[in-house]
Amino acid sequence: MNDAVKANMTSGDGKVLGLPVKDNLFAIIYNKDLFEQAGIPSFPKTMTELRDAIARLEAIGVTPFANGYKEWWVQKHIFQHFINAAAPGNTKALVEQFNAGKTTFADHPELMAFFDFIDLTVEHGMPNPLERDVTTEISDFATGRAAIMTGQGAWVEEQIRIVDPNLNIGVAGYPVSENPEDAMIITGADQALRANKDSPVVGEVIEFFNWLYTSDYGKTWFTEVAKVIPPVKGVPYPDLQMPQQMRQIAETEKTGELAIIYSLDRFHQRFGEIMQAYIAGNVTREQAFKDIETAWAQLGAPK
């Protein structure tokens, strides 16, 4: 396994707990051609630069954001970028503090900025954000109605290409603060396959994975058949725009940690529901982050 994936699959005492079938990319996605038309040379790395980019896009009649806020899971993909800013290189410790109820949003200004970002995407996004699911979001972006996709990653590229095979796609880290170094793409594996150690065919399962990870065909399967970012070292990336840009970025810039793996999905779903209530105007910002803190302590880790 490559280093980022192995870190996600390994326990604190060094035991590998799962086998991924792909690496992944979590990033903000944008239309390079629309940015060029608006006179924006590169994707913004700070919140101030993001506000300037929004104004430039709207000046040429382009809606900045495509959002899929009908889906609860898009919120966790956005939020983890802010967790990385709050605890660079040590997101696990921060998440564990929230799981244990030992810290609050107020202790971390970077997490409070998450709400500023969501407000911007709603104010400057496609209408009715809570009625737009991932399919609608992809359509809004792929048809050029909006310039930026939130809450998604490498898994949407082939659906975008079905709508417009020639769309010039860019990926970047989320602008989460006034520090450009906080704008990082996130890589790693958020899903794993596990073998039942008591299975009568566990030997065959291990043999299969050894073959998949080491044989010539097995390694090329990731790239040429599944067309996913390979979790294995020394294997070419698929001929898709997002994975190829991810490879280039990772060679020259630091990448963020996959913080979502440190909390259970039952928390992430509740978190998404709270944010939907916030976007709808049913709860205040203060009530939203207090509800998130409570849910994190109750649902974030096994009890």
N, C-alpha and C positions, 0 to 999 in steps of 0.2 A: 504494500500500500504506500501511496505517497504520504508525506509527512502530515499535511493538514487533515487528511482523512484518518490516518492512524491515530492522531490525537483525539479525534471524536469517538473512535472505537475502543479506546483503551482506558481501563480503570486506573485509579490512583496507585495501585500496587503493580501496574504494568501488564495486567492480563487483557488480552484482546477479547472483547465481549460480543463482537458482531462483525459481519462481513458485508460491506457495501457493494452495490452493483453500479454505483456512479459517484463521482465527485459532483459538487454543485456550485452554482454562482448565485449570490444574492446581491443585487445592485439596483441602482436607479437606471432606467432605460430611456433613451431619448432619440429623437429623430435628427440626425446630423444635418440633413439638408435644410430643415426648418430653422435650425439654429444658425446655419450659415446665412440664410435669407434674412434673419433678424439681426445679423451682425454680431453674433455671439461666438467668439473664436474657440472656446472650449467650455465644457460643462463646469458650472460654478462649484467652488470648493468651500465657500462660506455662506452663511445665511444672508449677509448683505449682498454678496454677488448673486445669490439666487433671486432676491427681490428685484435686482436690476435686470436679470434675464427675463423674469416674468413680465416686467414693463416693456421690454423690447419685443417679446413675442406678441403681446397684446397689441402693440403699436402696428404690427403688420396683419392684425386680424386673426391670430392663431390662439386658440385656447391652450394655456400652458399644460394643464394636468388631465390625464385620463386616470380615473380611480375606480377600483372595484370594491367599494366599501359595503356592498351587500354580503360579501364573503368575510367571515370573522377572521380567517387565517392571514389575510393580507396585513393585518395590524402587527402581528408578531414579526413579520419579515421586515417591516419598517422600523419597529421599535428596537430591534437588536442593534441597529447602527448607532442608536443613541446610548445603549448600554456600553458599547465599545468605547464611545467617547468618555463616558463616566468612569470606566475602569479599564483603560487600555492594557491589554496583555493579561488581565486578571478578571475577566468577566465572570468566571465560575464563582469566585469568592463573593462578588457583589450579589449575584443571583442567590447564592446560599444565604446571604444576610437577609434578603427579602423573603426567602422561603421560611426563614426562622423568625421573621417579624422583628428584626433587629436594626432596620434602617428604614428611611422614608424618602419619598420623592424630594421633599424639601432639603434633604441633605445633599442632593445632587442636581445642581442647576442644569446640567446637560440633559437630564431626564425631563425636567420641566420644559425644555426647549422642544421636546417631542410634540407637545400640544401646539406650540407656535407653528411647527411644520404642518401638522394636520390642518390647522386653521387656514394656512396659505393654500393648501391643496384643495380645500373645499371652496374657499372664496374665489380661487382662480382656476377652478376645474369645470368639467362638464356638469350640466345640471342634474339634479336628483341623484346625488352620489350613493345613497343607500338603496337605490333601485338598480344600480349598475353592478352586475356580477363580472367574473373574470372574462367571460365571452364578450360582453359588451365593452369592457375595458380594452380588450385586444382589438376589437373593431374600431373603437374610437381612435386608437393609436395607429393601427395599420392603414386606415383610410386617410390619415393626415388631419383629422379633426382636432387632435390634441398632440402636443409635442413631447410629453413626458409621461412615462408609466410608473406608477408607484406600487410597491408591495409584491413585485414579481421578480423573476430571475430567468436563468437560461432555459427553463422548461417551456417558455412561451414562444421561442423563436420560430419553431416550425409552423405554429399556428399563424404567426404574423406573416410568414413567407407564403402561406396559402392565399392570403388576401392580397399581398403585394410582394412578389418574389424579389423585387429590386429595391425595397426600402433600405435606406442607408442607416443601419442601427448603431447606436453608441451605448456603452455602459460606463458607469462611473459610481464612485462612492457617494453616499448621501451627504449633502452639506448640512451638518448638524450643529455647528457652532461658528465662531469667528476664527477658529484655528484650522487652516487648510489641511493640516496633518490628520485631523479627525475624519476627513472624507475618504473612507476606505471601502473598497469592495470587500465582501465576505465570501470565503470559500470553505468547503468542507462537506461532510456527508451527514445528512440529517435523518437517514433511514438505514436500517441494517437488517440483514437476514441472520437468523440464529438457528443452530442445529440442536435438536433434542439429544442430549448425551446418552439417554437410555434407549434411543431408537435402535432397532435391529439393523438398520442400514446406515448408521452414523459413519462407518468407514467409507462407504461409497460417497456420502455427502462430502467428507473431507477430501477424498480423491477428486471429486468433481471440481471443488473450489481450487485445489492445487492446479488442476488442469486449466481452469478458466484464467487464473492469475499468471500462469507461467508458460503455457503453450503458445506457439505462434498464432494459431487461430483464435485461441481464447482471448489473447490480448487485443487482437485486431477487432474482435467482436464488439468491444465497447465503442470503438470509433466508427466502424463501417456498417455494422448491423443495427445496434441500439442507438447509435449517433448521440451518445452521452459523453460527458467529460469523464475520461477514464480515471478510476481510483488507483491505478497502478503506475509506478514509476517507468519512465522511458517509453511511453506509448503516445503516439501522435494524437492531438486533439481532433475532434470532428471538424469537417469543413463548414463550420457555421460561424457567423460573425461574433456572437457573444463569447463562446469558448475561446476563440482565437484572440480576442481582445483581453479576456481574462488572463490568458497565458502571458501576453506581452506586459500587462500591468503588473502581474505577480513577479516578473523578472526585475522590475525597477522600483516598485513601491511596496510598502508593507501592506498586508491584508488583515482584515479584522477576524475576530473569533466568531464561531457559530454559537452564539449565546443561547439560542432557543433550545438547545439540547439539554440545558441544565434545569429546565422546569417541565412538568408534565403537561400534556396537551389539554387536560381538563382545565388547567389554569389558563392556557392560551385561548381556549374557546371563551371562557368567562371574560378574559381581558378584551377580546374582540367584541363581545356583546356590550361591555361597558363603553367602549369607544363608539360603538354604533349609537348608544343612547346619548353620548356627548355630542356627536355630529348632528343628531336629530334635535339637539337643544333641550333634551329632557333632564339632563343633569349639568351642573356647573363644572368647570375645570377642577375646582377644589374637591367637589364630591366625587368626581371621576377618579382622581388619583388616590383618594382615600379608599374608595371601593376596590381599586386595583391592589393597593397594599393589603387590604383584608383578604382578597381572593388569593393573592400570592402566598400569604401565610397559611391559608386553609387548604389550598389546592396545589401549590407549586411543587411539593415533594411528597413521596410516599409517607404515610403516617402509620 
